[in-house]
Amino acid sequence: MAMKIVRFQKGGLNDRKMQDWGDFAPDRRLVGKPRESGYNFYTDGTKQLIAGVWECTAGMVAIDNFPRDEFCILLSGSVIITDAAGHAETFGPGDGFFIPKGFSGTWNMPVTVRKYYVIFEDKLSAKLAAAKAKPAPKAGQKTTLKRAAARRSRPAARSGAKRRR
């Protein structure tokens, strides 16, 4: 299957209607009641890489341990992003910026803002970390691999002999 180019048109809509994504959770809202909408232009097969357009009404939200890496280009409006140390950066139309996974701070939108985004959310590493966090089997406890190896090492049944069920 041939891969296709994904066009990001100037207004960000790419001739598609924005989808209502609802309000930010109350525990994240600091000022106002910002409401999100957006459209994903692209999602890869692993659902780890996503690209699209996002819009949000005015307000300010808390960001605590941002769960993904995200590159943004602002299309309209403005945003003031302040990190946990109090350093603030202001972005307007045409500005690009990157928010790393783990970032904490605030996202202040004095007016409605629209941006392109490319998000990478490393879901595989989280699964591997969870698998590593599982306790090791106790001494003498058979794991699935040990049970499978034991089955393979059993002598094959003679032809004509009945199998036990």
Residue, then its C-alpha position, 0 to 999 in steps of 0.5 A: m500500500a502506498m503511503k499518502i502525503v497529508r496536507f495541512q492547509k492554511g486555516g487548519l481545517n483541511d476541508r473538514k469540520m472540527q470535532d468538539w472535544g469538550d471542556f477541560a477537566p474542572d481540576r485542570r481549569l484555572v481561569g474560565k471554562p476553556r473548550e477544546s475542538g480539533y481534528n486528527f489529520y493523521t494517526d499512525g498504525t501504533k496510535q503513538l504518532i498523531a498530527g492535526v489541528w486543535e482549537c480552544t476558547a479563552g482560559m487558563v489550564a494547569i499542565d502537570n507532568f505532560p504525558r507526551d511530546e508535542f510540537c506545535i505551530l500557532l495558527s491564530g490567537s496567542v498563548i502564554i506558557t509558563d513552566a513550574a519555575g515561573h519562566a513564561e514564553t508568549f507565542g502568536p500566529g506563525d510561532g512554533f514550539f515544543i512541549p516535552k513529555g513531563f513538562s509542568g506549568t500553565w497554558n494561558m489563552p487570553v483569546t481563542v487559539r488554534k494550532y497545528y500539532v504533532i504528538f508522539e506518545d511512547k506507549l511501547s515504553a510504558k508497556l515495557a516498564a509495566a512488564k518489568a515492574k511485575p514481580a519475578p516468579k518465586a523459586g520453584q514457581k513455573t512460568t508460562l515459558k517454563r510450562a511450555a518448555a516442559r510440554r515440549s520435552r515430554p516424549a511424543a505419544r505413540s501412534g494409536a495410543k489414546r490421548r488423555r483429555 
